[in-house]
Amino acid sequence: MGGGLDSILRSIESDRDRLVGEVRSFLRMPSISATGEGIEDVAGFLAEFIRERLGGWATLLRYGGHPIVYGSVGRGPIVIFYNMYDVQPVEPLDQWRHPPFAAEIEDGKIIARGAYNTKGALMASLLGVEEYIKSMGDLPVKLVFVIEGEEELGSPSMPKFIEDKGGELRGAFMTYFAFPTERVPGKPAVILGNKGIVFLELKCRVSRLDIHSSFSRGIVNPAAVLSRVVSHLIDPLEGPRIPWLEEKTVTPTEEDLKYLDDIMDAFPREEVLEMYGVSRPRLDGRDWYIGVFFKPTVNVDGFESGYMGPGTKTIIPAEARARLDFRLVPNIEPDDVIGGLREVLERLGLQDLVDIEVHDAYTWSKTSPSSPAVKAAVRAYQMLGMKPRIVPMIPGSAPSYLFTRRLGIPMVDTAPGHGGRAHAPNEYITVESIPRIAAYTASLIHAVSSLESAEDRGV
């Protein structure tokens, strides 16, 4: 480890209380994308932080929705610093042990909306950049900041941003998304990809008003219509019935399977089941990991129809709605999902009864484990005395494809640190994670800048 990095890490260690305090202050600023609460204030704060604290330039770009914070600082190989400043709504409020934007510390954890996903890591990594500049005077890489405020809404502005600014970003060495990856403390992961997603709503309306159930013999029931569709897509015990997607699936590849032990180590099935209180999982052993991480899925997120209030109300509901999400793996695109679903409706004879409304749709992302960017990410951990696990893909979805597939830039989602309960009451990140994320960010900057040659950097 170079002497320069040693001094940066010592500075971070001596400043740990201040760093934790700054992250808590940032978490006290609401930024709920669904309602817009606090969005403008937080976006403005971040732009000002880049200008005043890091000595860079920053502006707010608008493409019809919440602003994207765009700016840069430093010179050298380009590292895109991608993250998100928006968070989910806080309801149900009565299940929080502390107010969701109080950022109280309890048992070594900062409890707040956005603590884990991902404002805690965002601010900790920015503070790591600041510590690097304070110790060294400047940056040996050019950090380009792309911090969006609509990730929780499906990132509708990001494709427009990439179309607008892609020419400035193309050719970057890597994209870095700071996220605390220690599902098991002490076992960080370098995540190289994610599934795509199609989130849609099925709607069936048969009448203007609810109808007396005595007419049910002669009236189509919309709840039964959508139940028929769902039962055709998912068996409760066998799982997805989506042959038009399964037949296109190419994962897991031989290379993916080389890292299956890393996945099992970094994302233990038992921890997931315990966290959510699952008593009867559908798959066991290696089959669980292969299905969850590498196979396409279909899921029912919600189903609504009819009357479920007190007393008795005998009706044929006028309408039924079901919300589904499909997760996409390599070789499967959103059009494959939507086209296949329309064919299912036609095969069932329900195409005239069911409307499809697509809410979100974007494709998968994957970076090769042999990429120089992955080499730098792993080296950054080694400089801190840590051994990361390599995870080719995670089951969740994010707009990473915009960098990896639109611009051809490798992307890693990584940082040490532990948190949990994303999107749920009592979301948290551990206090200890804050200085560690700051230190890793500084170490990654050092690793990228110290690659021995242009060949190491893939140029």
TORTI-978567 format. One line per 8 residues: their letters; for each residue x, y, z of C-alpha. Coordinates in steps of 0.25 Angstrom, whole numbers, plus 5000, padded with zeros to 4 digits. Example, Ala and Ser with C-alpha at 12.3 -4.5 7.8 and 13.67 -1.06 7.14 Angstrom:
! residues 2
as) 5049 4982 5031; 5055 4996 5029 $
! end
This chain:
! residues 459
mgggldsi) 5000 5000 5000; 5005 5014 4996; 5009 5024 5007; 4998 5033 5001; 4987 5024 5003; 4992 5021 5017; 4991 5035 5021; 4977 5036 5015 $
lrsiesdr) 4972 5024 5023; 4978 5030 5036; 4971 5043 5033; 4958 5035 5031; 4960 5027 5044; 4962 5040 5052; 4950 5047 5046; 4941 5035 5048 $
drlvgevr) 4931 5042 5058; 4930 5054 5048; 4927 5045 5036; 4916 5038 5044; 4910 5051 5048; 4910 5056 5034; 4904 5044 5029; 4893 5045 5040 $
sflrmpsi) 4891 5060 5036; 4889 5056 5021; 4879 5045 5025; 4871 5055 5033; 4868 5062 5019; 4855 5055 5013; 4856 5052 4998; 4844 5043 4995 $
satgegie) 4843 5042 4980; 4828 5037 4980; 4823 5050 4986; 4835 5059 4983; 4837 5063 4997; 4851 5069 4999; 4855 5065 4986; 4860 5079 4981 $
dvagflae) 4867 5082 4994; 4875 5069 4994; 4879 5071 4979; 4883 5085 4982; 4891 5081 4994; 4898 5070 4986; 4902 5080 4975; 4907 5090 4985 $
firerlgg) 4915 5079 4992; 4922 5075 4979; 4925 5090 4977; 4929 5095 4990; 4934 5083 4998; 4941 5075 4986; 4945 5087 4977; 4938 5082 4965 $
watllryg) 4927 5087 4957; 4912 5082 4957; 4899 5085 4951; 4885 5080 4952; 4880 5073 4939; 4865 5072 4937; 4858 5062 4927; 4843 5064 4931 $
ghpivygs) 4845 5058 4945; 4854 5060 4957; 4867 5066 4955; 4880 5058 4952; 4892 5063 4959; 4903 5064 4949; 4917 5069 4951; 4932 5065 4951 $
vgrgpivi) 4945 5067 4959; 4959 5062 4956; 4967 5058 4944; 4972 5044 4939; 4964 5032 4936; 4949 5034 4936; 4941 5027 4947; 4926 5030 4947 $
fynmydvq) 4921 5032 4961; 4907 5027 4960; 4897 5027 4971; 4883 5031 4975; 4878 5041 4985; 4863 5038 4985; 4857 5028 4995; 4844 5020 4997 $
pvepldqw) 4832 5026 5005; 4832 5023 5020; 4819 5017 5022; 4814 5010 5031; 4819 5020 5041; 4814 5012 5053; 4824 5001 5051; 4837 5010 5052 $
rhppfaae) 4844 5010 5066; 4849 5024 5063; 4844 5035 5053; 4849 5031 5039; 4857 5043 5037; 4862 5045 5051; 4875 5036 5048; 4875 5031 5062 $
iedgkiia) 4886 5021 5066; 4882 5008 5073; 4891 4996 5076; 4901 5001 5066; 4891 5004 5055; 4887 5017 5049; 4872 5015 5047; 4866 5024 5036 $
rgayntkg) 4859 5023 5022; 4870 5023 5012; 4881 5018 5022; 4883 5005 5014; 4877 5008 5001; 4886 5017 4998; 4887 5030 5004; 4896 5025 5015 $
almasllg) 4906 5019 5005; 4905 5031 4996; 4909 5041 5006; 4920 5032 5012; 4926 5030 4998; 4926 5045 4996; 4933 5048 5009; 4943 5038 5005 $
veeyiksm) 4946 5046 4992; 4947 5058 5001; 4957 5051 5010; 4965 5047 4998; 4966 5062 4993; 4969 5067 5007; 4981 5058 5008; 4986 5058 4994 $
gdlpvklv) 4982 5072 4989; 4975 5066 4976; 4970 5054 4970; 4978 5045 4960; 4965 5041 4953; 4953 5049 4948; 4941 5046 4955; 4928 5049 4947 $
fviegeee) 4916 5049 4957; 4903 5044 4952; 4893 5044 4964; 4879 5042 4961; 4866 5045 4968; 4857 5035 4962; 4863 5021 4964; 4851 5017 4972 $
lgspsmpk) 4842 5021 4961; 4849 5013 4951; 4859 5023 4946; 4850 5030 4935; 4860 5041 4933; 4873 5033 4932; 4871 5028 4918; 4869 5042 4913 $
fiedkgge) 4881 5046 4921; 4890 5035 4914; 4885 5040 4901; 4888 5054 4904; 4902 5052 4911; 4906 5039 4906; 4917 5045 4897; 4923 5051 4909 $
lrgafmty) 4923 5038 4917; 4927 5028 4906; 4941 5022 4908; 4941 5023 4924; 4949 5013 4931; 4937 5008 4940; 4925 5012 4947; 4925 5011 4962 $
fafpterv) 4912 5009 4970; 4915 5010 4985; 4906 5000 4992; 4908 4993 5005; 4909 4978 5001; 4912 4971 5014; 4900 4963 5015; 4908 4955 5024 $
pgkpavil) 4918 4964 5032; 4932 4962 5028; 4928 4957 5014; 4927 4968 5004; 4923 4965 4990; 4927 4971 4976; 4914 4971 4969; 4915 4971 4954 $
gnkgivfl) 4901 4970 4949; 4886 4970 4951; 4874 4965 4945; 4865 4974 4936; 4850 4976 4940; 4837 4978 4934; 4826 4983 4944; 4812 4983 4938 $
elkcrvsr) 4797 4983 4942; 4787 4974 4937; 4773 4980 4937; 4759 4974 4935; 4746 4982 4935; 4733 4975 4932; 4723 4986 4936; 4721 5000 4940 $
ldihssfs) 4716 4996 4954; 4718 4984 4963; 4706 4974 4960; 4697 4966 4969; 4704 4952 4970; 4690 4945 4967; 4694 4948 4952; 4707 4941 4953 $
rgivnpaa) 4703 4930 4944; 4702 4939 4933; 4713 4949 4936; 4728 4948 4934; 4735 4950 4947; 4748 4959 4946; 4754 4953 4958; 4753 4939 4952 $
vlsrvvsh) 4759 4944 4939; 4771 4950 4945; 4772 4937 4954; 4772 4929 4942; 4784 4937 4936; 4792 4937 4949; 4790 4922 4950; 4795 4920 4936 $
lidplegp) 4808 4928 4939; 4811 4922 4953; 4809 4909 4960; 4809 4911 4975; 4818 4899 4977; 4826 4897 4964; 4828 4912 4961; 4828 4920 4948 $
ripwleek) 4821 4915 4936; 4828 4924 4926; 4834 4914 4915; 4835 4926 4905; 4845 4932 4914; 4852 4919 4919; 4855 4914 4905; 4863 4927 4903 $
tvtpteed) 4871 4926 4916; 4886 4925 4915; 4890 4926 4929; 4897 4921 4938; 4908 4920 4928; 4921 4912 4932; 4927 4925 4936; 4915 4928 4945 $
lkylddim) 4916 4915 4952; 4931 4917 4955; 4926 4928 4965; 4914 4920 4971; 4922 4917 4984; 4924 4932 4985; 4910 4935 4983; 4906 4925 4994 $
dafpreev) 4916 4930 5003; 4912 4945 5001; 4897 4943 5001; 4894 4931 5010; 4880 4926 5007; 4877 4924 5022; 4879 4939 5025; 4869 4943 5015 $
lemygvsr) 4859 4933 5020; 4861 4937 5034; 4860 4952 5031; 4847 4951 5024; 4841 4940 5033; 4840 4929 5022; 4836 4916 5027; 4834 4908 5014 $
prldgrdw) 4844 4912 5002; 4841 4906 4989; 4855 4902 4985; 4867 4896 4993; 4882 4896 4992; 4889 4900 4980; 4876 4900 4972; 4871 4911 4980 $
yigvffkp) 4883 4920 4977; 4883 4916 4962; 4868 4919 4961; 4868 4932 4969; 4881 4938 4963; 4881 4933 4948; 4867 4929 4944; 4855 4938 4939 $
tvnvdgfe) 4844 4940 4949; 4829 4944 4949; 4823 4949 4962; 4810 4954 4967; 4812 4967 4974; 4797 4970 4977; 4783 4966 4974; 4771 4974 4976 $
sgymgpgt) 4756 4972 4973; 4743 4972 4980; 4738 4974 4994; 4746 4970 5007; 4740 4979 5017; 4731 4975 5029; 4718 4968 5028; 4713 4961 5015 $
ktiipaea) 4713 4968 5001; 4709 4958 4990; 4714 4964 4977; 4721 4961 4964; 4732 4972 4964; 4732 4981 4953; 4747 4981 4952; 4760 4973 4956 $
rarldfrl) 4774 4977 4955; 4787 4970 4957; 4801 4975 4957; 4812 4966 4953; 4827 4967 4951; 4836 4959 4942; 4851 4958 4944; 4860 4957 4932 $
vpniepdd) 4873 4950 4930; 4883 4950 4918; 4877 4948 4905; 4863 4952 4909; 4858 4966 4906; 4846 4974 4911; 4839 4971 4898; 4840 4956 4900 $
vigglrev) 4832 4957 4912; 4821 4966 4907; 4820 4959 4894; 4819 4945 4901; 4809 4950 4911; 4800 4955 4900; 4801 4941 4893; 4797 4935 4907 $
lerlglqd) 4784 4944 4907; 4781 4940 4893; 4783 4925 4896; 4774 4926 4908; 4764 4934 4899; 4764 4945 4909; 4771 4956 4900; 4758 4964 4899 $
lvdievhd) 4756 4964 4914; 4770 4968 4919; 4777 4981 4917; 4792 4981 4920; 4799 4994 4925; 4814 4994 4926; 4819 5003 4937; 4834 5000 4937 $
aytwskts) 4843 4992 4927; 4858 4991 4925; 4868 4981 4922; 4878 4973 4929; 4893 4977 4932; 4906 4969 4933; 4921 4972 4934; 4931 4961 4931 $
psspavka) 4939 4957 4943; 4952 4958 4935; 4949 4973 4933; 4961 4983 4938; 4950 4990 4946; 4947 4977 4954; 4962 4976 4956; 4963 4990 4961 $
avrayqml) 4951 4987 4970; 4957 4975 4976; 4971 4981 4978; 4964 4993 4986; 4959 4982 4996; 4972 4975 4996; 4979 4989 5000; 4969 4989 5012 $
gmkprivp) 4973 4975 5016; 4959 4969 5011; 4955 4958 5002; 4943 4961 4993; 4933 4951 4987; 4930 4952 4972; 4916 4952 4969; 4913 4951 4954 $
mipgsaps) 4898 4955 4956; 4888 4959 4967; 4873 4956 4966; 4869 4971 4967; 4868 4981 4956; 4875 4994 4954; 4877 5003 4941; 4892 4998 4940 $
ylftrrlg) 4889 4994 4926; 4890 5009 4922; 4905 5009 4925; 4909 4994 4922; 4900 4992 4909; 4898 5006 4904; 4911 5011 4906; 4920 4999 4907 $
ipmvdtap) 4925 5003 4921; 4928 4992 4932; 4921 4995 4945; 4923 4990 4959; 4913 4991 4970; 4921 4989 4983; 4926 4995 4996; 4928 4989 5010 $
ghggraha) 4918 4991 5021; 4905 4984 5026; 4891 4989 5026; 4877 4984 5024; 4862 4986 5023; 4862 4993 5010; 4848 4999 5007; 4843 4995 5021 $
pneyitve) 4841 5001 5034; 4854 5002 5042; 4863 5002 5030; 4878 5003 5036; 4892 5003 5033; 4903 5000 5043; 4911 5012 5049; 4923 5004 5046 $
sipriaay) 4920 5004 5031; 4921 5019 5029; 4937 5020 5031; 4939 5007 5024; 4931 5012 5011; 4939 5025 5011; 4952 5017 5012; 4948 5007 5001 $
taslihav) 4944 5019 4992; 4958 5025 4994; 4965 5012 4992; 4957 5009 4979; 4962 5023 4974; 4976 5019 4978; 4975 5005 4971; 4970 5011 4958 $
sslesaed) 4981 5022 4957; 4992 5012 4961; 4989 5001 4950; 5003 4998 4944; 5000 5001 4930; 4990 5005 4920; 4988 4990 4917; 4983 4988 4931 $
rgv) 4973 4999 4929; 4968 4992 4917; 4972 5003 4907 $
! end
